[in-house]
Amino acid sequence: MTKYRLKIGGEPIHFHSTSPQGFIDAWRDASPYHWEDDTQWMRNAAALACDWSGKPMRYDTLENFTQDMMRHGLLEEVSA
């Protein structure tokens, strides 16, 4: 498993996952907000990420959202 850092506001969230797309579950677990619908959760998470980064975030697919999170520095792979 690979270690990642998710920077979304306060303290960074460190997590291990087989792919960077695992950030969505790490974020959801740490979030005080709870949306049952996955599509609604991703849309709202993308809006928050856009606010924090000042950059556009695609949320049409988890792959695109992950790419944008990494491109804009909110998600990164870190060494163990």
C-alpha positions as CSV (number, residue, x, y, z in Angstrom):
1,M,0.0,0.0,0.0
2,T,1.1,3.5,-0.7
3,K,1.0,6.4,1.7
4,Y,-0.8,9.6,0.7
5,R,-1.4,13.1,2.2
6,L,-4.7,14.9,1.8
7,K,-4.6,18.6,2.5
8,I,-8.1,19.9,2.8
9,G,-8.3,22.7,5.3
10,G,-6.9,21.9,8.8
11,E,-4.3,19.3,9.6
12,P,-3.4,17.0,6.7
13,I,-4.9,13.6,6.6
14,H,-2.5,10.8,6.0
15,F,-3.8,7.4,4.7
16,H,-2.7,4.3,3.0
17,S,-4.3,3.0,-0.1
18,T,-3.7,0.9,-3.2
19,S,-4.4,4.0,-5.3
20,P,-4.7,7.8,-4.9
21,Q,-8.5,7.4,-5.4
22,G,-8.6,6.2,-1.8
23,F,-8.6,9.8,-0.8
24,I,-12.4,10.0,-1.2
25,D,-12.9,7.5,1.6
26,A,-10.3,9.0,3.8
27,W,-11.9,12.4,3.4
28,R,-15.4,11.1,4.0
29,D,-14.3,9.3,7.2
30,A,-12.7,12.5,8.5
31,S,-15.5,14.9,7.4
32,P,-18.1,16.3,9.8
33,Y,-20.4,16.4,6.7
34,H,-22.4,13.3,5.8
35,W,-24.1,12.9,2.5
36,E,-25.6,9.5,1.8
37,D,-25.5,9.8,-2.0
38,D,-22.0,9.3,-3.5
39,T,-22.6,11.7,-6.3
40,Q,-23.7,14.5,-3.9
41,W,-20.7,13.8,-1.6
42,M,-18.3,14.1,-4.5
43,R,-19.9,17.3,-5.8
44,N,-19.8,18.9,-2.4
45,A,-16.2,17.7,-1.8
46,A,-15.2,19.2,-5.1
47,A,-16.8,22.5,-4.2
48,L,-14.8,22.6,-1.0
49,A,-11.6,21.6,-2.8
50,C,-12.2,24.4,-5.3
51,D,-12.7,26.9,-2.5
52,W,-9.5,25.9,-0.7
53,S,-7.3,25.7,-3.9
54,G,-8.9,28.4,-6.0
55,K,-8.7,26.0,-8.9
56,P,-11.5,24.2,-10.8
57,M,-12.2,20.6,-9.8
58,R,-13.9,18.1,-12.1
59,Y,-16.2,15.7,-10.3
60,D,-17.8,13.9,-13.2
61,T,-15.7,10.8,-12.3
62,L,-13.6,9.8,-9.4
63,E,-10.6,9.5,-11.7
64,N,-10.9,13.2,-12.9
65,F,-11.5,14.4,-9.4
66,T,-8.4,12.5,-8.2
67,Q,-6.3,14.0,-11.1
68,D,-7.4,17.5,-10.2
69,M,-6.7,17.0,-6.5
70,M,-3.2,15.9,-7.3
71,R,-2.5,18.5,-10.0
72,H,-3.6,21.3,-7.6
73,G,-1.6,20.1,-4.7
74,L,-4.4,18.9,-2.4
75,L,-3.4,15.3,-2.7
76,E,0.1,13.8,-2.9
77,E,1.9,10.6,-2.6
78,V,4.4,10.6,0.3
79,S,7.3,8.3,1.2
80,A,6.8,6.0,4.1
